[in-house]
Amino acid sequence: MNRIVSIGLVVFVGTLAIAAPIAASLYISHQQSLDIETASALSLADELQRRTDKTNSQIKAAFVELRKDKPADPCSEKNIQLMREIDISASYLQAVGHVANGRWMCSSLGHHGSGIELGPVDYISTTGASVRMQVMLSIAPGMRFIMIEKYGYAAIIHRELPLDVFEDQRDVSLASVNTSTGRLLLTRGVFKKEWLRPLPKEGFASFFDGDYVVAIRRSKEFDWTSVAAVPVKYVDIRSKKLSMVLVPVGIVAGILLAIAFYFLAKQQTSWPSILRTALKRKEFFLEYQPVIDLQTGRCVGAEALMRWRRSNGKLVAPDLFIPIAEESNLILRITARVLQLIERDMPALIQDHPDFHLAINLSAADLQSVNIVSSLRELMERTWIKPKNLMVEATERGFINTELAHDVARDFRDMGICVAIDDFGTGYSSLSYLTTFEVDYLKIDKSFVDTIGTDAATSTVVLHIIEMAKSLDIKMIAEGVETEMQAEFLRERGVQYAQGWLFAKAMPINELAQFLIQEKA
């Protein structure tokens, strides 16, 4: 079930890894399109405001110029000539003239007889100017103009001139609004009053209301605000164009991400990764295999054996995880965990059994690091454990690097800790190691003990190992003793110690303590 869930999770996350970049590409396409159209709307609003400001500046300048000499007759030839000069120099004014009693008396176009009736004023601006929004002139039939009147003079503006922006996008809405009153002066296309809102100090704002990208620009000099609104279709069109580029990139990125996730997931579910997780979760624990004195039958020590129970309750064999730990450089962390568990388990037992010795298995990596020496020294300093209570075991392959291994082994023996060669006879040139290193114990491998009393070709090897150890005055511990016949054979030939199921299986620390108590009874 857990495997099915894991596979399902990998498939889900892998699919998500592909879908996420595609979704991100679509989002980025839309967002970039929105940003581009927002910039376009701001550009339009700025251009409209520039034209509006320019128009207002020209109106203001015209009124100042016409009032400057205070002519007795505003419609004198001299004044009309001035109006014509102003008209010619002003790019946004259609005409300027004199207004009296609601009639346009004369202008840059000449005298208008008894005057042209202008009609009522639509509103008065905050500066006191009278504004007429729909002025019709007989000289321009069918056309409507905006007239701004003040001080007895008026300026005529063509309604379309300031809005003559981006003619190729006629569905883009433009509006010029009086800031103080909210009155609409010029407009092209759609205009929504709710678009008007308080502006920040910068005098501009932009937003998307779902239908339009809206930009607002307030004049710094005049009481006018310009609005530009770009339909959402422009965002969609641009987004589709961008997505044609970005989505394939997203697909490729998604596939690469999915592949990367696959290999990452594979790595995370690899044994080294699982081992790291197990160490963090403290899934490792110790069991203790009693060591028996073959002459007295008493338990004199034990070998600390690392065990691993996974979170699902299943045990993982040491033959599987120890080689993996060595290959992945995790074995030192395994050893460190062993010492932590020994520090927790053994002090009370050693206090009750002062002569009890504990064998600790070391890897080749441990023998090539002086840290193991200091770690054991610190362990003894913190607990009741003495050097005589400890034995370190290493396989023959652990002594490949003879120089480092020799130094570490010598340091152990100088501290009073016994040194044993484990699984003797299964590795390299065993005799050369025995003559090179000073060791205290030799452990006869179970594979040789199993041949005792059989016709196997290697059945005589155990005898050679025993004689070799005797000649070098090295004590022996036989591993994997399962029958009384094997025990008697070893005992008769001078093997001092043994361990195996004949005496006891590996057990937790509390059972080991009970095992020792029962021996005394």
Protein Blocks (a to p, Z undefined) as FASTA:
>chain_A
ZZmmmmmmmmmmmmmmmmmmmmmmmmmmmmmmmmmmmmmmmmmmmmmmmmmmmmmmmmmm
mmmmmmmnopablmbmklmmmmmmmmmmpmkbgbdcddeehiafbdfkbcehjopaebja
fbdcfkopacdfbbccfklghiacddddeehiacdddfklmmmghkllmmbccddddfkl
opafbdehjddfklpccddfkopacddehjaccdddddfkbccdcdddddfklmmmmmmm
mmmmmmmmmmmmmmmmmmmmmmmmmmmmpmklmmmmmmmnopaccdddddddfklopafb
dcdddddddfkopacdfklmmmmmmmnopmmmmmmmmmmmmmmmmmmmmmmmmmbccddd
ddfklmmpcklmmmmmmmmmmmmbdfklpccdddfklmmmmmlmmmmmmmmmmnopacdd
ehihjlmcfklmmmmpccfbdcddfklmmmgopabfklmmmmmmmmmmmmnopacddehi
abfklmmmmmmnopabdcdjkloccddfklmmmmmmmmmZZ
